[in-house]
Structures are given as structure tokens and as C-alpha cells.
Amino acid sequence: MDVRGYGGSSAPAEVERYTLRELAGDVAAVAAALDDGPVTLIGHDWGAPIVWNTAIVHPDRVRAVVGMSVPYTPAMGFSLLDVFEQVYADRFFYMLHFRKPGVIEAEFATDVRAGLTRVEYALSGAAPLNSFLPDAPRSSAFLSLLPDPPDGPLAFLSDDELDACAATFARTGFVGAVNRDRALAFDPAASTDIVGATVDQPSCFLGGSLDPVGAMFPGADLFADPGSACTDFRGKTIVDGAGHWVQQEAPGIVNVALDAFLDPSDWCVSPVTVMGAVHRRTCGCEPHRSPVWRPRQHVRGNLPGCELTACRLRRARPEVSARSGVFAGL
């Protein structure tokens, strides 16, 4: 599913239309359009907080939930931006940099493909550790702080995939994408009724051991106890050597973990909505290029004039022979 602001989905200019509450409503609407019963949601990057919150705000639509790269953090009644202001008081932090309208958009506009390549590489396990969290002045530009990527295709992302991603952003721009970061300021007012809420559906977490998200708060490991606010947490898989793009850097391991969580006997019971900050057609098979996506369907979001583009997984299991004992089945 292309999250609001990305790919084929609509990208309203108003920042307040990107709160987690709004985006959870989009997911619930897509789930209802794809299946009459509750579904299993899988979310990566910003997709993870979105599916965690969908499970809370629309519990009747969610059978189970998987968060990738971002553990569940309950609504706190104040903005994470205020926390980052304190934690990174004298340092650069990308979310604080993204708040300024037009600044990050202008940086990417110089060369969309080159900018995306830098971001993809810096967040991966192949880059120097925590390259995405540089110790630099707050006033620094973003892309120039990131390490130079190696020549040639990235190991986890083909040139064709990168070209498609760059072409999409060249068409849509980056306003919709970064508006989710900016909407952190609006989340508290939209979440007063779910402060401290737990995720009560069966859940699990997957991440990479070298993902900078885990080190976002200096001195703390965000991946140490990702199920602390989940009442039916089935376990976590931390992939050694993988970075933020765990589903692309280690597709086989990720699919084994998902297979174990979903339970083979339940694999075809409900559609699995795969979400990510950037929509990727990667299934995780070996080789991971077999077609696992149904033709795109256009469905209505939760607000008038909001159209999202969604994909549905084919009813077929990934070609992974190994088994994972990390998760109990659903």
C-alpha cells in the first residue's frame, strides 16, 4: 500500500492531514475494501507506527500486526519533536531538519536519484555505523552529511528499483513524504483518547541489528524490548548485520520470521497489507523477484478526495524452506 503522500496515493499539502490518526483511518479503509474480516498488517518505517495505531484505533479491522524497524511507542500526550529538541539540543537531527518547509525538498531537487541513493545507503547495514545520526551542527544540510555510496548498484536495491523510486519522487515531489515527520506536532491533539494504550492483538517485531532507529536515543537500545506495550507479543527477530532496510537486506530471514508468525495453516485466511515509507515490490523469495503482487486496485481513503493505491498479496507462500522458532503461531 502506498501511504498517503507516496507513490500513487494522494498527497495533500496540509500537514495536519498526515497525523497517525488520519493515516490509520486510511489503512482501515483499505483493509475494509480488500476483505470483509479483520486483516494482518505489516508496516515498515513510518508504516510501523501507522499499523500499530491502526490496531488501536480500529481494532475490529486488525487481526494481528507486525512492526518492522520501528517498535510500538504509546501516545504520550506530547510531541516526539519536543523530545528530539531536548535530546539533540546542540546537534543535527533529520526530523528536526525536515520541519522547515521547502528546505529538504530543495536538497533532493538538485538530484533526486543521487539523494535517494545516499539515504538508502546511509540507512543500510553496509554503511558506517549510525551514519544517519551524524554528530554535526543543527544548521547543517542533510544530504551532504551522509556518506558517499559505493559505485554501482546497492547490494539490496537494484538500479531498476532505484530508478523507479527516483522517477516516482521526481513526479510527486517530497512534500507529502516529509509531511508525516512534520505532523508529529499535530499527533498529541489527535491522540488524547489513546494515551498509554496497548496493542492487544497478536504482534511481533522485526529489525536489523545495525538500524540507526535502534540508536535514535543515545544510550538506549530501542530494540531491546519492543513488545513492552503489547499485551500479546509473540517475539522479535533482530537480523544481525542488517540495517534499516531489513526486508530487502535479508529477505529470506524476514519471510521465514513472518511465515512462523502467521502460521502456514493461516497463510491464506486474510490478506496481508504490506506498508512502507516507499512502496517496494520485493517479496523476499530467493531470488526475490517472483511476482507476488495482485494488480493494483484503487480504493477510497477515509477522507473525501483522498485516494490511495493498494496492493494485495497473492495467496501463495514465499519459497523459504527454513523455519524460525522465534515466534509462536497465531
N, C-alpha and C positions, 0 to 999 in steps of 0.2 A: 504494500500500500504506500502510495506517495503521500507523506504527511502534508498537511496544509502548508503552502509556501514552497513546495518542492515539485519538480517534475511536471506531470500533467494535471496536478491539483491546482486549485485557485490560490492566489497569493494576495490577500487583501493588504492594503498599505497600513491600516490601523494596527498599532502594536497590541492593543488590548484584545484583539481577536485571536491572539496566539497564547492565551493562558492555558494551563494544563486542563482546566475545566472545559474550555472550548474544544480543545483537541481530543479530550476524552469523549466528548459528545460526537465528534466526527467518527471516532473508532466504533462507538456503539451503533451509529447509523450504518456504517459499512457492514458491521457484523450482522445486523438485522437484515440487510439486503442480501447477504450471502447465505444465511442459514436461519431457520426458524428457532433453533435452540441455542443454548449458550455455546461459545466457541473458546478455543485456546488461543491466547495472544502471545506473540513473541515480539519483543521490542529491543532494539539496539540503539545506543547513544541516546539522543533525546527521545527516541521511540520507547526506551525503557521506562522513564518516568511517565510517559503518556499511557503505556499499558498498565503500569502499576495503578495509576489514578483511575483508569477506566474500570479496573476491577473493584475499586472502592465506590466510585460514583454510580456505576451501572452494574452492580453485582449480578443481576439477573441475566446479563448478556455474556458473562465471563465464566467459563468452566474451570480454567486454570490459566496461569500466567508465568511466563519466562522472561526474566530481565537479563540483558546482555550488556556488560561493560559499565552499567550504572545501577548500583543496588538501590533498593527502595528506601527512601527517607520520608517519613511522615510530614505532612504540612505542619509548620511551626508557628504560624501566626505572624511571621515577619519574613522579609525577603532575603533570599540567599545572597543577593547583591550586597546587602548590608554586612553580611558575614564576610564576604570576599573583600569588602572595603577595609575591614579590620585585619584580616589575615594577610592581605597583600597591600598594606598601607603604603609602603615605600617601594613597591615592586610592580612590574608589569604583570597583568593577568588578562588573558584573552577575553573573558566575558566582560570585564570592565572596559576594555578597549572597544568591544563591539557595541557598547551602549551609545556611542556618538554617531548619530545618523550621518551616513554618507562616507565616513572615514574608511571602514573596512571594505565597503563597496568599491571605493576608488582604488584601493590597493589591489583588489582582484581584477578590476577592469583593465589594468595595464597588460596583463597576460593571464587569462583565465586558466588555461591549461597548466602553465608553469606554476601558478599559485596553488592550484589543486594538488599538483604533484608534490609540492613542498609540504602541504598539510598532510596528505596521505602518508608520506614517508616519515615525517616527524612523529606521527601518532603510532607508527608501527613498531614492532619489536626489533626491526633491523636498524633503527636509528639509535644514536647515543641516548642513554637512559634519560628519561624526562626532558627530552628536547622541547616538548610542548610547554614546559613550565620554566622558561629561561629566567635567570637572575639578571634582570635588566631594569632600567628606569621606567617608571609608569608611562612616560611620554613617548616611549619607543614606538616605531612602526611594527606591525605584526609580522608580515611575511619575511622581512629581512632578518628577523631574529631566528628563523628556523634554519636548520642545517641544509646544505646543498644535497639534493638527492643524487644517487648514483646515475651514471649514464645508462641509457637503455630502459627497458620496461621494468617496473617494480615487480618483485618476486610474487606478490599476492594480487596484482592487478594488471591485466593485460593492457596493451596500448589501445586496443579496440574499446575496452570498457572505459578507460580513461578518456578517450576521445568522445565517447557518447556522453559521459558525465559533463565534460567541458562544453560540449555543444548545447546540452540542456541548460546549463547555467548561463551560457552566452545568450540564450534565448530568454530565460526568465529573470536573469539578474540575481542578486544575493539578498535583496531586501526581505523577501519572505523567509529565507533561511535564517538570517540573523535576528529576525523579529522574535523568534522564540526565546533567545537569550535576553532580549530587551524586555520581554513580557514577564520576566521574573519579578519585576517591580509591581506587576498587577496581580500576581498569584495570591498573595495573602488575602486581599479583599474578596477574591473569588472562591476562597477555600476555608472560610471561617467555620463551616459546618463539619469539616473533616480534619480539624487539627488533632494530631495524635492518632489518627485512625490506623488500624492494622489491615494488612492484606490477609483475608481469611480463606481464599481459595487455595488449592494446591499450587505451590510455586517452587521455583528454583532459580539459580543464578549461574551464569557463565561469564568468565572474563579471562584476560590474558595477564600473566604474571608481570609483564613489563608495560602494562597500560598506565599512562600517566594519570588517569582518573583515580586510580587507587592511591596515588600520592598527592592528590589535589590539596589536601590539608597537611602541611608539613608536620612530620612527627606522628601522623596517624595512617593506618592502613585501612582504607575504606572497604577493602575486600575481605577483611578478617572475619566479619560476622554479618554477612549480607542478609541473613534471614532474621535479624533481631526484631523486626517489626512485622514479621509474617507468622501467622499462627499455625499454618500447615506447610511449613518449609520442608522440602524434600532433599535439599542438599545443594552444594555448589561444585562447579568444575572450574578450576583455575589452570589454564593451559600454560605450561612452562615455556618461556621463550617467546610467547605471543604478545603482541601489543594490543592496541585499541580495536583493530580490525580482526578480532579473533575468528569470526565466521569465515573470513577469507584467508587468513594466515594459517588456520588449522581447521579446514572444513570437515575433514574426516572425523576428528575428535569431537567437534561440535555436534555433528549429526549423530554420532554414537550416543552422546550425552542426551540429546533431545529424544532419540529413539527410546532410551531407557526410561526417561521421564514420562513420555507419552504412553508407553506400553504398546507393543506391537499389536495386540488384540484390539486396541482402541484407535489405531492409526487413522482409520478412515471414518471414524464416528462423526467428527466435526471438522470444518475447515480450519486451517491454521493461518492466521493473518500475520505475515512477516512484515515488521516495520523497521525502518531505519532512517537516519537523517538524510541519507542519499539512497534512493532505490537501487538495488543491485540484483541482477539476475544470476545469482550464484547459488547453486543448490547444495554444494558440499560433497557431491559424489566424486569418485575417483575414476576418470578425470571429472572435474566439476563443471562440465559444460552441457550435460544432458538436459533436454527441455523439461523443466518441472512446473512451468507456469501455464495456467489456462489463459486463453485470450483475455485481454483487458475488458473490464466492464465498467461503465460509468454509473456511479450511484450518487445519490444526493447526500450531502453532509447535514449537519444539524442546524444550520442557519440558512435562510433564504439566500440564493445566489452563490452558495459555496458548493462547488463540485469537486469531488476527489476522484482520483484514478486508483482503482484497487485491482489486485491480482489474487487469484486463488490457487493454492497448491493442488496439483493433480493428486488423485488418490493412489499414490504409489510410494513405497518406502524407499529411502536412499539406499544405494548399493554399498552398504557398510557391513562387513562381516563380523567385526569385533564387537564385544559387548562391554558396557560400562556398568560397574556396580555402585556408582556414586549415588544414584537416585532410586528411591522406591517408586514403583509404578503408581499411576493414578488409580 
